[in-house]
Amino acid sequence: MFAEAARSLVGPGSVEQILQRVVELATGTVDGAAMAGVTAVRRDGTVETPAYTDDLVLEVDRAQGDFAEGPCLEASIEDKVLWIEDMAQEQRWPRFAKRAQELGIRSMVACSLVADHGGRSALNLHASEPAAFDETAVEIASILAAHSSVALNQAGLAESMRSAMASRQAIGEATGILMERYRTDSRQAFEMLAKASQNLNVKLRLVAEHVVLTGQNPLEITERDLPRRA
């Protein structure tokens, strides 16, 4: 089962696509899991749910964000596996447990997803019955989370490399355009791009891409010329 899971997770796809595979795989392999989701905690403390199998998962995560407490938040921060057998008896997160019961969730398992880049997230399994998960199910969820962490880190590294290569290509093309148009050398052309990036407070890649598309002098670019800030 785990060999098949590993093959499924390391296939091609973006981080978002792999996250969706993770939650779908979780409900198919962990006994008792009726729903699953991935909770991500951003640097500003906001809670997001980038992948889920049911809209109810969004409500559960929203409750954790509203109350600033819950198993998913704690698992994402402390790199642990947390198991709630019955929300009606849960004392660690009382406000969240009460809201979860109102939403129809009675038991949960939350497993940390360890990211090389330091991101904080957790794989969460939900059930409408108390004691839906036994020790074997919790152990399987934990192993699945470990496999998922490896796959996500590989996908994240691949995306970073693709982004870096695209940035390098855009900067090289923009430098060439400026050298030809303004009769500068490569150092002067790069300095034009870098100064515009600093003045506009945007990434160098965005300035370079704009120059490649328009041929505009980077020192004449305004914020309104750029499609978005970064």
N, C-alpha and C positions, 0 to 999 in steps of 0.2 A: 504493500500500500504506500509506504513512504518512498520507495523507488519511483513509483508512478507519480506521486506528488512532486518529487524533485524534478522529474522530467517535464511535468506540466508547468512548473514555476520558472524554469530556466530557459524557456522558449523565448522567441523574439517578442518585443513589445515594450511600450513605455512603462514608466513607474506606475502610472494610473491604471494601465491595463493589467499589470501584474497584481496590483492591490485588489482589483476586482476578481482575478482568478483566485487569490488567497481566500477571500470571504466565501466564494462559491465552493471552493474545495473544502473549507472548514465545515460547512453545513452538510457536505456529502460524506465526510470521513469521521466526524466526531459525534458519537452517539449522544442524543439528547439535544443537539444544537438545532433549534428551529430557525434561528436568524443569526447573522454575523455581520460585523462591521469592523472598520479600522478607525480608531480615534487618533487624531493628530493634535498635539498641543503646540501652538506657534510660540514664537519668542515673546510676543506681547501677552501671552496667557490665554488667547482665544482658542476655542475648541472647534475643530473641523472634523468632518466625516468624509474623507475622500473616496471611500468604497463601502458599500452596504448591500445587503440582499433584500431589505424590507424598509419601507418608510418609517416604521416604528423605531428602527435603530436610530434614526435621526432624532426622534423625540427623546430617546434615552440619553443620547449624547448632549442634547440641548439642556436637559435637566442637570447633567454633571457640570456643564459650563455655567449655568445659572447659579448653582449652589456652590461652585468651586470645590466640589468633593465627589468622590466616587471611585470605584475600582479601576476604571479605565485610566483615569488621571494618575492615580497612584502607581499603577503598573507601568505606565509610560515613563514616569519619573524615576522610579526606584529599581527598574529592571527585575521584576519579579512576576510570579503567577499568583493571582488572587481568585478565590473561589467563594461564591455566595451560594449556599445551599437553599436558603429560604429568605426572601426579602422581609418577610413578616418577623423574622427573628434577628435581622441584621442590626448591629449596634455601632459599627465602625463609621458608617455614613448615613445617619438617621434621616436627614432630609431627602437625600437622594433615594434611599430605600423606600420611603413613603411614596414618592413620586413614581418610582418604577412600578410599585404595586398598582397604583392608579392607572398606569399605562398597560397593565396586564403582564408584566415581567416578574417572575417569581424566583428564578435562579440564573446565575451568570458565571462565566469564567473570563478573566482578563489576563492576557499574556503580553509581556513587553516585546516589542519589535526593536532590536538593537541596530542602530544605524551608525555606519562609520563616520558620517558627517555630523553626528551629534544631534540629529533630529529626535524628537520625542513622540512615540506613537505606540499603540497597543492593538492587538487583535482581540476582539471581544465576541463571545458567544452568548446567546440569549435563549431562554426557554420560558414558556408560560406556566409550567408546572414546577413546584418545589422539588428539590432533590433530583433534578433532571440529569445531572452529571455525576458519575461515580469517579473513583480514583483513576481508573483506566482512561476514561474520557479526558480527564484533566491532564494526564500525562501525554496523551496523544495530541491534545491541543498545544501543549508546551513544545513538543517536538516539531509540530507543524509550524509553530511560530519561529522556531530556530531555522528551519529550512527556508521560510519566507524571508527572514532577515538577510540571509545570504543572497537570495535571488534579488531582493530589492536593492541591496548594496551594489550588486553587479550591474543592475539596470541603471542605477543612479550614476555609477562611474561611466558607463557607456554614454549616457546622455551628456554628462559633463565633457567628455572627450569630443563628442560631436559638436557641442556648443563652442568649445575652444577652437576646434578646427574651422568652424564657420566664421568665428570672430577673426581668426588669423587671416583667412582668405579675404574677408571684407576689408580689413585694414591694409593688406597688401595691394588689393585692387584700387582702393582709394588713394593710397600713396602714389601709385603709378599714374593715376589720373592727374593728381596735383603736380607731379613732376613734369608731366607733358604740358599741362595747361599754363602753369605759372613759372616754368623753367627753374624749378628748384631741384636741389639734390634730395636724396631719400630722407636724410636727417631733418632737413627743413620741412619737408612735406609731413613727416610724422609729427613734428612739433606743432604744425598748424592744427592737425587733428587733435592732439593732446590738449592744446590750449582751448580749443572750442569745447572739448569734453569737460574741461575744468570750469570754464565760464558758464556753461549750461547746466552743470552738475548732473550729467548723464554719462552712461557708459560710453567708452571710446567706440565700441562696436556700433552703437546707434548712429553716431556721427559719421563713421566710415560708410555704413550702409546708405545713409542719406546722400553722401557725396557720390557714391557709385551710381545711385539712381538718378541724380539730378545734375551732377557736375558742379554744384554750387561751392563757392569758396566757404570752407568750414567756419571762418571767422565772421561770416555774414549770416550764418544760420541763427534763427531765433527759436524760442521754445515752440512757437506756433507751427514751425516748419516740420517738427518731429512728430511722428504718430503717437508716441507715448513716452513717458518718462521711465527710467530704469535706474 
